[in-house]
Amino acid sequence: MMGYGAGMGFGYVWMFLIGLLVVLAIIALIKYIAK
């Protein structure tokens, strides 16, 4: 049960990191286009 919980937590961390990376990429793209 602990392993499963840890796996779920790890999955959420990955989803958060990927989401953050996508947001940063979109912001960078907007700034690049706006130049």
Secondary structure in CASP SS format (residue, H / E / C, confidence):
PFRMAT SS
TARGET T0000
AUTHOR 0000-0000-0000
METHOD secondary structure of the structure
MODEL  1
M C 1.00
M H 1.00
G H 1.00
Y H 1.00
G H 1.00
A H 1.00
G H 1.00
M H 1.00
G H 1.00
F H 1.00
G H 1.00
Y H 1.00
V H 1.00
W H 1.00
M H 1.00
F H 1.00
L H 1.00
I H 1.00
G H 1.00
L H 1.00
L H 1.00
V H 1.00
V H 1.00
L H 1.00
A H 1.00
I H 1.00
I H 1.00
A H 1.00
L H 1.00
I H 1.00
K H 1.00
Y H 1.00
I H 1.00
A H 1.00
K C 1.00
END
